[in-house]
Amino acid sequence: MEEEFEDIEELISAAETVEREAQNTYEATKDKKRFPATHILVEEHNIIKEVLDILEKGCEILKSEELKGDFFLKAADFFRNYADKYHHSKEEDVLFDVLMKKGAQHLLDIIEALKKDHVIGRDYVSKIQEFGVRYRSGENVVSELIHNSKGYISLLREHIIKEDEGLFPEMDRVFTEKEQKDLVRWFEEVELSGDGSSKYLNLVKELKNIVKSN
C-alpha cells in the first residue's frame, strides 16, 4: 500500500514538473515575442555573465600558476567591445534616452546609477588591459590583475541584477509592443556601427579554452 502511495506521489511530481517546464517554455516564448527588445538585452547579459564566470576562474588559476594565451588581454577586449560598445551602447544611446522621452522620471535615479556603473566598469577594463600588457611582458602584476578583475566582476554582476530585476520589468510595463519593435530596430543600428557579435562570441570560446588548457 505504501509503495502504491509512493508511486502515485512520483507520478504527481513528474506531471507537475512537465507542466512547470511547459509553462516556463511558454513564458519564454511569449516574452520573446511580446518583449523582443528586452529579450535581446537579457540574452546579451547571459553571454556577459558567462564571461564573468570565466574571468573569475582565470583569477583563481592565476593565484597558483601562470595563465597563458593573453587571457586578460582577450577578456579586456571582450568587455570593452562586446559588453560596453555592443551592449551598453544600446542602453546609453537608445534605451535610457527613450525612457526619459516617455516621461519615466521615476526611473531617473536607477538610470543615473546604471550610467555610473558603466563609467566605473570602463576604468576597471582599462586597468585589466594595462596590467595584462605588463603581465605579458613578464612583470609581477598578479595582485593588480586579480584586484581589478574581481572588482569588475562584482560591479557587473550587481549591475546586471539592477537591470534584470529592476529596469527591464519596468521597461516592459512602459513600452507598447510597437515601441519594443522600434527599440529592436534602433538596437540593430547600434550593432551596425560596431564589429558585430560573431567575433566576440568566438572570443568567448577562446577564453574558455585557455582556462581549460591551464
C-alpha positions as CSV (number, residue, x, y, z in Angstrom):
1,M,0.0,0.0,0.0
2,E,2.8,2.4,0.9
3,E,4.6,1.5,-2.3
4,E,1.5,2.3,-4.3
5,F,1.2,5.6,-2.5
6,E,4.8,6.5,-3.3
7,D,4.2,5.6,-6.9
8,I,1.3,7.9,-7.1
9,E,3.3,10.7,-5.5
10,E,6.1,10.2,-8.0
11,L,3.6,10.4,-10.9
12,I,2.1,13.6,-9.5
13,S,5.5,15.1,-9.0
14,A,6.5,14.1,-12.6
15,A,3.3,15.6,-14.0
16,E,3.9,18.8,-12.1
17,T,7.4,19.0,-13.4
18,V,6.3,18.6,-17.0
19,E,3.6,21.2,-16.5
20,R,6.0,23.6,-14.9
21,E,8.6,23.2,-17.7
22,A,5.9,23.6,-20.4
23,Q,4.7,26.8,-18.6
24,N,8.3,28.1,-18.4
25,T,8.8,27.4,-22.1
26,Y,5.5,29.2,-22.9
27,E,6.5,32.2,-20.8
28,A,9.9,32.4,-22.5
29,T,8.4,32.2,-26.0
30,K,5.7,34.7,-25.1
31,D,8.3,37.1,-23.6
32,K,10.5,36.9,-26.7
33,K,7.5,37.7,-29.0
34,R,6.0,40.4,-26.9
35,F,9.1,42.0,-25.5
36,P,11.8,41.5,-28.2
37,A,14.0,44.4,-27.2
38,T,14.1,43.2,-23.5
39,H,14.9,39.7,-24.7
40,I,17.9,40.9,-26.7
41,L,19.3,42.7,-23.7
42,V,18.7,39.7,-21.4
43,E,20.4,37.3,-23.8
44,E,23.4,39.6,-24.0
45,H,23.5,39.7,-20.3
46,N,23.7,35.9,-20.2
47,I,26.7,35.9,-22.5
48,I,28.4,38.6,-20.4
49,K,27.7,36.6,-17.2
50,E,29.3,33.6,-18.8
51,V,32.5,35.5,-19.5
52,L,32.5,37.0,-15.9
53,D,32.5,33.4,-14.7
54,I,35.4,32.5,-17.0
55,L,37.3,35.6,-15.8
56,E,36.7,34.5,-12.2
57,K,38.1,31.1,-13.0
58,G,41.1,32.7,-14.6
59,C,41.8,34.7,-11.4
60,E,41.7,31.5,-9.4
61,I,44.2,29.8,-11.7
62,L,46.5,32.9,-11.6
63,K,46.8,32.6,-7.8
64,S,48.9,29.5,-8.2
65,E,50.2,29.3,-11.8
66,E,50.8,31.2,-14.9
67,L,47.8,31.9,-17.2
68,K,48.8,31.7,-20.8
69,G,47.3,32.8,-24.1
70,D,46.9,36.6,-23.3
71,F,43.9,35.7,-21.3
72,F,43.4,39.0,-19.6
73,L,44.0,41.0,-22.8
74,K,41.4,38.9,-24.6
75,A,39.0,39.4,-21.6
76,A,39.5,43.1,-21.7
77,D,38.9,43.1,-25.5
78,F,35.6,41.2,-24.9
79,F,34.4,43.5,-22.2
80,R,35.4,46.7,-23.9
81,N,33.9,45.9,-27.3
82,Y,31.0,43.4,-26.6
83,A,29.9,44.4,-23.1
84,D,30.4,48.1,-23.5
85,K,30.3,49.2,-27.2
86,Y,27.9,46.5,-28.4
87,H,25.7,46.1,-25.3
88,H,25.9,49.2,-23.1
89,S,25.7,51.4,-26.2
90,K,22.2,50.1,-26.8
91,E,21.3,51.2,-23.3
92,E,23.0,54.6,-23.2
93,D,22.4,55.6,-26.8
94,V,18.9,54.2,-27.2
95,L,17.1,52.8,-24.2
96,F,17.8,55.4,-21.5
97,D,17.0,58.3,-23.8
98,V,13.8,56.7,-25.0
99,L,12.7,56.0,-21.4
100,M,13.2,59.7,-20.5
101,K,11.3,60.8,-23.5
102,K,8.5,58.5,-22.4
103,G,8.3,60.6,-19.2
104,A,9.6,57.8,-17.0
105,Q,11.0,60.2,-14.4
106,H,10.6,57.6,-11.7
107,L,13.4,55.7,-13.4
108,L,15.9,58.6,-13.4
109,D,17.7,57.5,-10.2
110,I,18.3,54.0,-11.4
111,I,19.3,55.1,-14.9
112,E,21.9,57.5,-13.4
113,A,23.2,54.7,-11.2
114,L,23.5,52.4,-14.2
115,K,25.4,55.1,-16.2
116,K,27.8,55.5,-13.3
117,D,28.3,51.7,-13.3
118,H,29.3,51.9,-16.9
119,V,31.9,54.6,-16.2
120,I,33.4,52.7,-13.3
121,G,33.4,49.5,-15.4
122,R,35.3,51.2,-18.2
123,D,38.0,52.2,-15.7
124,Y,38.3,48.6,-14.4
125,V,38.6,47.3,-18.0
126,S,41.3,49.8,-18.8
127,K,43.3,48.6,-15.7
128,I,42.8,44.9,-16.8
129,Q,44.2,45.9,-20.2
130,E,47.1,47.8,-18.7
131,F,48.1,45.1,-16.3
132,G,47.5,42.4,-18.9
133,V,50.1,44.1,-21.1
134,R,52.6,44.3,-18.2
135,Y,51.9,40.7,-17.2
136,R,52.6,39.5,-20.7
137,S,56.0,41.4,-20.7
138,G,57.0,39.5,-17.5
139,E,56.1,41.9,-14.7
140,N,54.8,40.6,-11.5
141,V,51.3,42.3,-11.5
142,V,49.3,39.3,-10.4
143,S,47.7,41.0,-7.4
144,E,46.8,44.0,-9.6
145,L,45.2,41.8,-12.2
146,I,43.2,39.9,-9.7
147,H,42.1,43.0,-7.8
148,N,40.8,44.8,-10.9
149,S,39.2,41.7,-12.4
150,K,37.3,40.9,-9.2
151,G,36.3,44.5,-8.8
152,Y,34.8,44.4,-12.3
153,I,33.2,41.0,-11.8
154,S,31.4,42.2,-8.6
155,L,30.4,45.5,-10.2
156,L,28.9,44.0,-13.4
157,R,27.1,41.2,-11.6
158,E,25.3,43.7,-9.4
159,H,24.7,46.0,-12.4
160,I,23.0,43.1,-14.3
161,I,20.8,42.4,-11.3
162,K,19.7,46.1,-11.2
163,E,18.7,45.8,-14.8
164,D,17.2,42.3,-15.0
165,E,15.2,42.7,-11.8
166,G,14.6,46.5,-11.7
167,L,14.8,48.3,-15.0
168,F,13.7,45.7,-17.5
169,P,10.4,44.8,-15.8
170,E,9.6,48.5,-15.8
171,M,10.7,48.7,-19.4
172,D,8.2,46.0,-20.3
173,R,5.5,47.9,-18.4
174,V,6.2,51.3,-20.1
175,F,6.7,50.3,-23.7
176,T,4.0,49.0,-26.1
177,E,4.7,46.1,-28.4
178,K,5.2,48.5,-31.3
179,E,7.7,50.5,-29.2
180,Q,9.5,47.3,-28.3
181,K,9.9,46.6,-32.0
182,D,11.1,50.1,-32.7
183,L,13.8,49.6,-30.0
184,V,14.9,46.4,-31.8
185,R,15.3,48.4,-35.0
186,W,17.4,51.1,-33.2
187,F,19.4,48.4,-31.5
188,E,20.3,47.0,-34.9
189,E,21.5,50.4,-36.0
190,V,23.9,50.4,-33.0
191,E,25.1,46.9,-33.9
192,L,25.9,48.0,-37.5
193,S,28.2,50.7,-36.2
194,G,30.4,48.2,-34.4
195,D,32.3,45.0,-35.2
196,G,29.3,42.7,-34.7
197,S,28.8,39.9,-32.2
198,S,30.2,36.9,-34.0
199,K,33.9,37.9,-33.4
200,Y,33.2,38.2,-29.7
201,L,31.2,35.0,-29.4
202,N,34.3,33.3,-30.9
203,L,36.4,35.1,-28.3
204,V,34.2,33.6,-25.5
205,K,35.2,30.1,-26.9
206,E,38.9,31.2,-26.9
207,L,38.7,32.3,-23.2
208,K,37.0,29.0,-22.2
209,N,39.7,27.0,-24.0
210,I,42.5,29.0,-22.3
211,V,41.1,28.3,-18.8
212,K,40.5,24.6,-19.7
213,S,44.0,24.1,-21.0
214,N,45.7,25.5,-17.8
